[in-house]
Amino acid sequence: MSAPAAVVLSGKGGTAKTLWQMTMAGEASRAGLHTLLVDVDPERNLSNRFGVPQHSTGLGSVFEDAGVTAGEGDAEKGAKRVAGEIVSTPWDGVDLLPAGASLTGISQVSIPDTWLLRDILTAAKLYDQYDLVLFDTGGRTGSLVTLAMYAADVSYAPIAPTTDAVRKALEARTRVERIQRAHPLRWAGVVLSGFDLRSGIEEAIHGKVYEEFGDQVRAEVPRRTAVNEAFQLLDRLGDRRDVASAGLARIFRAFLERDLMQRGDHGDGVLR
């Protein structure tokens, strides 16, 4: 059975896309799931977090071998390169396909074959080798985000406590709805992180989120230092020994298993 593949969507800056994908990869690792993280962000936030050198090769080189800079799209050629670009991470069972230095240039190229990334990963049998594939995207619309959406089976958007983040999530949902005409990309909803409901402004934004998304709000993680500390220190959140971290890790894991992998019910995914 092919691994479920999830893409995170939202505009650039401050929406916690990379934090969510990394934290869920950590929880997948703790659950024994063989996981592939794919960095489709030209700014290489995910790759940087795992300490991949700035000038390393990666997904950009895979696309170059596939011929996209020459206006071509040979998935078989890309597939021959992709396995050699995957690197291990400090987390058991979690591998990373880094963005690579050339992905910035690739992001400026129009890639008409929207299935190219999926075809490359399929030809390399990566969907069969992993239990889960997680795509991290950049914030700008363009070919790379579209390729990631066609390579995924399910999508979601994180929302931080800003009105701009709400707007970006609405735009993400609209993009998914458009793609669903050609590809059955499931919309799993939105997740909230970093809200402090003691703040009147953030409480108002929180209300706006529920007004716009209703029961599509699938998880809430309040503002807690432990989440950002784990992200900065490259810890798996669930490995931290304090009670708060354990509770927070359960929220990420519940969203991962219930909403992305559709493995039963794990509660309401809310910690206040």
C-alpha positions in Angstrom: 0.0 0.0 0.0 1.4 3.4 -1.0 2.2 5.8 1.8 -0.2 8.7 2.5 1.4 12.0 1.4 0.5 15.3 3.1 1.3 18.8 1.9 1.2 21.9 4.1 0.0 25.1 2.5 -0.1 28.8 3.4 1.5 32.0 2.5 5.1 32.8 3.3 6.2 33.9 6.8 4.9 33.3 10.3 2.3 30.6 9.7 4.4 27.7 11.2 4.3 25.4 8.1 7.8 24.0 8.8 7.1 23.7 12.5 4.0 21.6 11.9 5.6 19.3 9.4 8.7 18.8 11.5 6.8 18.2 14.7 4.6 15.6 13.1 7.6 13.9 11.6 9.0 13.7 15.1 5.8 12.1 16.3 5.7 9.8 13.3 9.2 8.7 14.3 8.1 8.0 17.8 5.3 5.9 16.5 7.7 3.8 14.4 6.5 5.2 11.0 9.2 5.3 8.3 8.8 8.9 7.1 10.2 11.0 4.2 10.3 14.8 4.6 10.5 16.6 1.2 11.6 20.2 1.2 9.9 22.0 -1.7 10.6 25.5 -0.3 13.3 27.5 -2.3 14.2 29.2 1.0 15.1 25.7 2.3 13.8 26.2 5.9 13.3 22.5 6.5 16.7 21.7 5.1 18.4 24.4 7.1 16.7 23.2 10.3 18.3 19.8 9.8 21.7 21.3 9.2 22.0 20.6 5.4 24.7 22.8 4.0 23.5 25.7 1.8 25.4 24.5 -1.3 24.3 20.9 -1.1 22.4 19.3 -3.9 18.8 18.0 -3.4 15.4 18.3 -5.0 16.7 21.1 -7.3 19.2 18.7 -8.8 16.6 16.0 -9.3 14.5 18.5 -11.3 17.6 19.5 -13.3 18.3 15.9 -14.2 14.6 15.6 -15.2 15.3 18.4 -17.7 13.0 21.1 -16.4 15.5 23.9 -17.1 15.5 22.7 -20.8 11.8 22.7 -20.9 11.5 19.0 -20.5 10.1 16.7 -17.8 11.6 13.2 -17.8 10.4 11.5 -14.6 12.6 8.4 -15.2 15.7 10.5 -15.3 14.7 12.4 -12.2 13.9 9.1 -10.4 17.5 7.9 -11.1 18.8 10.9 -9.1 16.3 11.2 -6.3 17.4 8.2 -4.1 20.9 9.5 -4.0 19.8 12.9 -2.7 17.9 11.6 0.3 19.7 12.0 3.6 19.1 10.6 7.1 18.1 12.8 10.0 18.9 12.4 13.7 15.4 11.0 14.2 14.8 7.2 13.9 13.1 6.3 10.6 12.9 9.9 9.3 14.7 10.8 6.1 14.9 14.1 4.3 15.0 15.0 0.6 16.5 18.5 1.0 15.7 21.4 -1.3 19.2 21.8 -2.7 20.9 25.1 -3.7 19.5 25.0 -7.2 15.9 24.9 -6.2 15.8 28.7 -6.0 16.5 28.8 -9.8 14.0 26.0 -10.5 11.3 28.0 -8.7 11.6 30.6 -11.5 10.9 28.0 -14.2 7.4 27.2 -15.4 6.9 23.5 -15.2 3.8 22.6 -17.3 3.7 18.9 -16.2 1.9 19.2 -12.9 2.4 15.5 -12.2 6.2 15.5 -12.6 7.1 15.4 -8.9 4.6 12.6 -8.2 5.8 10.7 -11.2 9.5 11.0 -10.1 8.7 9.7 -6.6 6.5 7.0 -8.0 9.1 5.8 -10.5 11.7 5.7 -7.7 9.2 3.7 -5.6 9.4 6.1 -2.7 5.7 5.9 -1.9 6.2 2.2 -1.4 9.3 2.5 0.7 7.8 4.8 3.3 4.8 4.8 5.6 4.4 8.6 5.4 5.5 11.4 3.1 5.4 15.0 4.3 5.9 17.9 1.9 7.0 21.4 3.2 6.2 24.2 0.8 7.2 27.8 0.3 4.7 30.6 0.7 4.5 31.8 -2.9 2.2 30.3 -5.5 3.9 28.8 -8.5 5.0 25.6 -10.1 6.7 24.1 -7.1 3.7 24.5 -4.8 1.5 23.0 -7.6 3.9 20.1 -8.0 3.8 19.4 -4.3 0.0 19.5 -4.3 -0.2 17.0 -7.1 2.3 14.8 -5.4 0.2 14.7 -2.2 -3.0 13.0 -1.2 -4.1 15.4 1.6 -3.5 19.0 2.4 -3.9 21.4 5.4 -3.0 24.9 6.4 -1.7 26.2 9.8 -2.9 29.5 11.2 -1.0 31.7 13.5 -2.7 34.6 15.4 -2.6 37.2 12.7 -5.3 38.3 10.3 -2.9 37.7 7.4 -2.5 34.1 8.4 -6.3 33.7 8.2 -6.3 35.2 4.7 -3.5 32.9 3.6 -5.3 29.8 4.9 -8.4 30.8 2.9 -6.3 31.2 -0.2 -4.8 27.8 0.4 -8.3 26.2 0.7 -9.3 27.9 -2.6 -6.2 26.5 -4.3 -7.1 23.0 -3.2 -10.6 23.4 -4.4 -9.3 24.4 -7.8 -6.9 21.5 -8.0 -9.6 19.0 -7.0 -11.0 19.4 -10.5 -8.1 17.4 -11.8 -6.6 15.7 -8.7 -8.5 14.3 -5.7 -6.4 16.2 -3.1 -8.2 15.9 0.2 -8.6 19.1 2.3 -8.0 18.1 5.9 -8.7 21.6 7.3 -6.7 24.1 9.4 -4.7 23.9 12.6 -4.1 26.7 15.0 -0.9 27.4 16.8 0.5 30.1 19.1 -2.8 31.7 20.2 -3.1 33.3 23.6 -6.8 33.9 24.3 -6.0 36.2 27.1 -5.2 38.8 24.4 -8.3 40.5 23.1 -6.9 40.8 19.6 -5.9 37.2 19.4 -9.3 36.1 20.8 -10.9 38.1 18.0 -8.8 36.5 15.4 -9.6 33.1 16.9 -13.3 33.9 16.5 -12.7 34.9 12.9 -11.0 31.5 12.2 -14.0 29.6 13.5 -16.4 31.9 11.5 -14.5 31.2 8.3 -13.6 27.5 8.8 -16.1 26.1 11.4 -15.5 22.3 11.9 -12.6 22.5 9.5 -10.5 23.6 12.5 -9.0 20.3 13.4 -6.4 21.1 16.1 -5.3 23.9 18.3 -1.9 24.2 20.0 -1.7 27.2 22.4 1.3 29.4 22.8 3.8 27.4 24.7 7.6 27.8 24.9 8.1 24.0 24.7 6.9 23.8 21.1 9.4 26.5 19.8 12.2 25.1 22.0 11.8 21.7 20.5 11.7 23.1 17.0 14.8 25.2 17.6 16.8 22.4 19.3 15.8 19.7 16.8 14.1 17.7 19.6 11.1 15.4 19.1 8.5 17.2 21.2 7.2 14.0 22.7 10.7 13.1 24.0 10.7 16.1 26.3 10.0 15.0 29.9 7.7 17.7 31.1 4.0 17.1 31.3 3.1 20.1 29.1 5.3 18.8 26.2 3.6 15.4 26.4 0.2 17.0 26.1 1.2 19.1 23.2 2.8 16.2 21.4 -0.5 14.3 21.6 -2.2 17.1 19.7 0.2 16.9 16.8 0.0 13.1 16.8 -3.8 13.1 16.9 -4.0 15.4 13.9 -1.4 13.4 12.0 -3.1 10.0 12.6 -6.8 11.1 12.6 -6.9 13.8 9.9 -3.9 13.1 7.7 -3.6 9.4 7.9 -7.2 8.7 8.8 -6.4 6.2 11.5 -9.4 6.4 13.8 -10.4 9.0 16.4 -8.0 10.6 18.8 -10.1 13.2 20.6 -10.7 16.8 19.7 -7.1 17.8 19.2 -7.4 20.9 21.5 -5.3 21.9 24.5 -6.2 25.1 26.3 
